[in-house]
Amino acid sequence: MAAAESLSDRAALFVVGVNHRSAPLALRDRLFFDDDGLVALLARLKARGVRQAVALATCDRIEVQGAAADPPAAMAAAIEALCAGSDVPPAMLDAQAYRLTGEAAVRQIFAVAASLDSLVIGEPQVLGQVKASHRISQAAGMTGPELEAALQAAYAAAKRVRSETRVAERPVSLAAVATQLARDVHGDLAQGSGLLLGLGDMGALLVEHLAQAGLKHFVVAAQQARRAEQAARQLGCNHASIAQLEDLLPAADVVVSAEGAGTFTIDAAAVTRALRRRRQRPMLLIDAAIPGDLDPAIDAIDGVFRYDLEALENVAMEGRATREAAAKDAWRIVEEEVAQFLRGRAERAAVPALAALRKRFEAERERVLAETPGTSAEEATRLLVNRLLHDPSLALRALAAGDGPDDPRAAEALIRRLFRLDTEE
């Protein structure tokens, strides 16, 4: 690709990459780039002549969105740049990558920003990831008018999707459900505290997500004290002996139990005593163990909300169904925004030609007046009309005679539309 490519109106949008539909996770993992890696990737793209590009690297996709005068060459350069920063052979990536240009590229850029091209439709963090990659590209000097316009329009489309549909309204993963439930029960989690009982993988996963959502004050308690201490270090929280459970429960706004010992770690009586010491402040108890740790009799206690894995999965399935139903409305919005963007782009592209046409007409008018001083208005206008029609007439005759690849009927239809020749007026 020529390094002399300029940021001109001729630059066309393109998208090239792999996602969860086109390539397996193993390949996407090998192509993953952190922020520093994205900066290096953009530098490799620039060295190969690509001047406008944003690089996205998430668990769902590794994708380059850009604009170039020669999109096929730019996409080939992007494949080379991606492989140069990984151990993936170019032939392997070339076989599994998708390449989009024109309207298809615009639709992809909009769909990604609106979280409609994600493994989980409506993922709230996707738009943030796109904007973060956009900022990295801006800092690297890799954005230009065509790509910038497309991204800003994509953000507007994503905002409409969020505000006009339910595509991101319901949580769809167990961790997201647990986090939403915690917020529903306690509101702002920043001032809350949690308790993790046991060392099951699901329990640790839920705690990590709750911590990311703002619940920072956690205590880990387990039968194996050394393992509890190790888990606490990994999670960045405190640890305690499970023998202290009677005192640990009243301090916990959210309890995640993952012992799986086959007996109830917490029974209804223990929860009743804890609630009394909490002065009836509500509690959320999540049973992340199989078999369960929490006595189902807890459900009868007012102010205590118990969820096991099956209940979490049911809520998640409802969320998925809601998002899938809302996706149709979301795609309708995206299609509307894509059409509006392309229409506006086409209108702007016509402005230079219209300006040139106006300039040409004005020059001919001045030439006629200069060549025929003192002539009547009727004669001057007749000469002007003849001169303005001279070149179009020659071009139409040449088309009609088959001199050129264009369809003469299409040219005639365009002229009739431009000058309203088929109207009564």
N, C-alpha and C positions, 0 to 999 in steps of 0.2 A: 504493500500500500504506500502511495506517495506521501512523503513526510510534509509536503507543501500544502496539504489540504487546508482550506480556510473555513472559518465559521460563516458560511454564506447561506442565502436562502435556498440554495440547492441541496443542502444537507437533509437527508431523509432519516427517519427514525428506524432503529433496528433493535431486536432483542435476541440474544443467544445465550444458551445455558442448559442446565439439566435441573429437573425437579423430581418430586416424589412419583410422578407418573412416567417419566422418561428414563430414569436411572435408579438402580438400587441404592440403599442407604450406604453400603460399603464404598461405592464409587463417590457418593456425595461427601462422605467423611474424608476421603483422600484429597478432595478438592477444597475442603473448608479453609477459610482464611479468617484470622482475627483482624482487629483494626489495623495493626501494623502491616499485616499481610495484604490488606486491601489497598493501603497506600502504595506498597511495592507493586501490586498488580496494576494499579492505575499508571504508575511510572512505566511499566513494561508496555502498556497499551499506548501511552504517549510516544514511546520510542518507536513503536510500530506504525505511527501515523494517525492513530485515533485521537481526536481532539475533544470529543464530547462523550463522556461515559460515566455511569454510576454502576458500581459493582455491589451486588447483594450476596451475602453468605449467611444462610440460616440452615436449620435442620431440614427444611423442605426443599431448598433450592440453592444453587450457585448460579447467578445470572448476571449478565452484563447488559444494561440498557443504555443505548447511546444514539447518536446521530452522526451521519457521515455522508459525504458526497457519493461514495461508492460503498453501499451497505454490504454486498457480498465480500469485498476485500476487508472491510472492517470486522466482519464476523469471523473470517478466517484468522485475522490478527488476534481477535479475542480468544479463539481456541488455542492458539500458540501461547499467548500470554498466560492463560489459565494453567496450561500444562507445564510451562516453564517454572511455575511456583509450586509444583506438586510432583508426585511420582507417577502420574497418570500418563500413559502414552497418548500422543495426539490422535492416533488412529482409533483408540478406544473411545476417547471423548467425542471425536468427530462422528462416530457411529451412533452415539446415544444423545447427542445434543439436539435441541430444537433451534430453528432459525426463523425469525419472523421479521417481516418488513411491512411498511405501509400501514394500512388499517389494522391488520392483525397485530402488529407491534404496539400500536396505540392501545388496542383492547387489552393486551397483556399487561402493559404498564398500569392501566387503570384497574384491572382485576387484581393485580398483586397488591396495590395500595389499599384496595377495598377488602382485602382478606378473603377474596372469593377463589383464589387459585392456591389456597393453602390445604395441607393435609386435613386440618380441622378448620372448617369454614367459619369465618368470623373471629379468628384469633386476634385478641385486642392488641398484642404486642407487635404485630406485623407492620402496621403503619409507622410505629416508632422506629422499627428497624430500617424501613425504607428512608425515613427522614434522617436517621443517623448516617446511613451510607451516603445520602445526598450531601450532608455537611462535610463528610470526608472528601467527597469529590470536589465540592466548592473550594475547600482549603487547598486542594491539589491543583486548582486551576483547570479542572476538567469538565466544567459545565459551560454551555453556550446557549444561544437564544432558542434553538429548536428543542433541545432536551429540557431546558428550564421551563419553557411554556408547557410541555407535555406533563412534567412532574407537578407543576402548580395546578393544572387542570385535573390531574389524577387525585390530588389531595382534596380538591373541591368535590369530586365524585365520591370519594371515600367518606367525606363529611355528610353528604346527602344519604349515603347508604346507612351510616350510623344513626342519623336522626330520623329517617323515614321508614326504616325497616327494623325487624327484631333479630337481625342476623347475628348480632353480638350480645343479645340480651341475656341468654341463659348459659351457665357454665356447662361444659361438655366433657370434662375429665374429672376423675375422682378428686384430684388435688384441687382443681378449680372449684368443684362443688364444696369441698371442705372449707376452702377459703371464703367462699360466698356465704356459707352458713355462719361462719365465725363473725363475719361482718354484720349479718342480719341480726345475730343475737347480741353482739357487743358494740356495733358501730365501729368507731376508730379503734384499730387494734394496737396502736402505738403505746397506749397506757396499760394494756392487758398483760396477762402472764399465762404461761402454758406449762403443761406437765406431760412428758413422754414416758410411758411405762413400757418396758421391754425394748427389744432391739430388732424387731422385725423390719424388713426392708420397706414395706408399705408405710409403717409408722414413721420411719426416718424421712421418706419422701414427702409425706404430708407435712411434717414439721418444717422441712426446708421451704415448702411453698408458703406456709403460714408465716415463717420468718421473713420471706421476701415481701409478703403483704403487710408487714409492719409489726407482727407479734414477735418482739425481740427477746423478751424475758422468759426463757425456758429452763426447766429442770429435767434432767434425764435420771430415771430411777429404774434399776433392773436387778434381777436376782444375782447376776454376776457383776460384782462391784467394779472389777478392773475393766471389764468391757463397757460398763456404763461410763466410767471415767474417760475411756478412749473415745466413745461416741460423743460425749460432751465436748471434747476437744475439737472433734471434726465439725460439730454443729455450732461451735462457739458459744456454749452455754454452760450452766452449772450442772452438777450431778449430786445425787443423794442415794441413800440406801432405801430400797423398797420397803424396808421395815418401818420407815418414817411416813408411810402412806397416809395414816390418820391425820398427820399434821400438814402433809403436802397438798391434799385434796382441797381444803378450804381456801388456799392461796391461788388455786388454778381457775382461770376463766375458761380455758380450753384444755381438755384432757384427751390425749391420743394414746390409746392402749394397744400394744402390739406384743403382748407376752405369748399368747397362744399355748398356754400350759395345759389346757383341757379343763380347767376349773375357773370359776369367776374370780377375777382379780379384784373387782369392785362390785359389791352388792348394794341393794337398795338402802339398807340400814346405814351403810357408810356414807352414801350420798346424802341421805337425810340429815345426818349429823354435820356433814360439811356445809350443807346449805344453811343450817341453823347458825353456824359460826360465820357464814358469809352474810348474815342478816338478809337472807332470801335473794341476794343478787343472783341472776341466772347463770347457768353453767351449760357449756356445750361439751358432750362426751362423744368421742368418735371411736368406735370399736374397729380397729384395723387388723384384728387377729382372726385366724382360722385354726381351731374353733374359737368362738367368741370369748372375750374377756369380761364383758359387761352384762350384768343380770338384766334380762328383759323387764323385770319388775320395776326397774328404774323409770320406765315410761309413764308410770302412774304418778310420779312426783311432779307437782307443779313447779315451773321455773327451771326444769332440767330437760335438755333436749339430747336424746341418744340416737345416734345413727351408726348402723353397721355397714359393712362393705356393700351388701345387697341394696340397702336403702340409698347409699351414695350412688351406686350404679344406676338405680331407677331414676334418680334426679338427673344424672348425666344423660341418660337415654332420652328423657323428656327434652333436655336442652338441645340434643342433636336433632331431634325431630322438629323442634321449633326453628332451628337455624336452617335446616334443609328446606322447610316450607318457605321461610323468609328469603332464601337464596334466589327464588324466581323473581321476587320484587326487586331484589338487589341487582340482579343481572339486567333487569329492565332499565333501572336507573343508569347503570354503567353504559348500556347501549345508547341511551339518550345523550349522555355526556360525551361519549365517543363521537357520535354524529355531530353534535354541536361543535366540538373541538375541530373536527375535520372540515366542517363547513366554514368556520371562522378562519382556519388556516388557508383554505382555498380562496376566500374573499381577500385576505391580505396579500396572497400571492398575485392577485390580479391588479393590485394597485400600481406597481411599476409600469405595467403594460398600458394601463389607462392614462397614466401621466405622460408616457411617451406618445400615445395617440393624440392627446390634447396638444402637446407641444408640436407635433407634426402638423396638425390642422391649423394651428395658429401661424406656423411658419408659412404654410401655403397661402393663408389669407393675406399675410403681409407681402408675400411675393406677387400675388395677383394685383394688389393695390399699387405696388411699386412699378410693375411692368405696364399697367394701363392707367396712367394718371388722367383724371378728368372724365373717365368713363362713367356711364350710368350705373346705378345700383343694380338694375336688372342684369346688365351685361357682366358686371363684376361677379355677381353671385352665380351666374351661369358658368363662367370660367372656373370659379372656385369649385363648384360641384363636379365639373368634368375632371378637374385635376385630382380631387379627393377620391373619385371612383376609378381612376385610371389603373392604379396598381391592383386593387381588388378584382377588377374586371379581367385583367390579364391572368391573375392567379386562378380565378374560377374557370376560365376557358382552358387553361392548361390542365386543371383537374378533370374537366369534362372530357378532354382528349386522352385521358389516361396517363398524363405526364406526372407521375408521382404516386406514392403509396396511399395517399389519403382518399377517403370515400367522398366523391363530389356531392352526393346527396346529403352527407353529414355537414359539409361546408355550407351548402345552400340552406339547410335547416337552421344552422347557427346564425347565418346572416339574417334570415327572416325573423329569428327570435330577437337578435340584437337590435334590429331597426323596426320591429313591430310591423312587418310587411303584411301579415295575415289579419290585422285588425281592420275594422271598418274605417277607423280614423286614418 
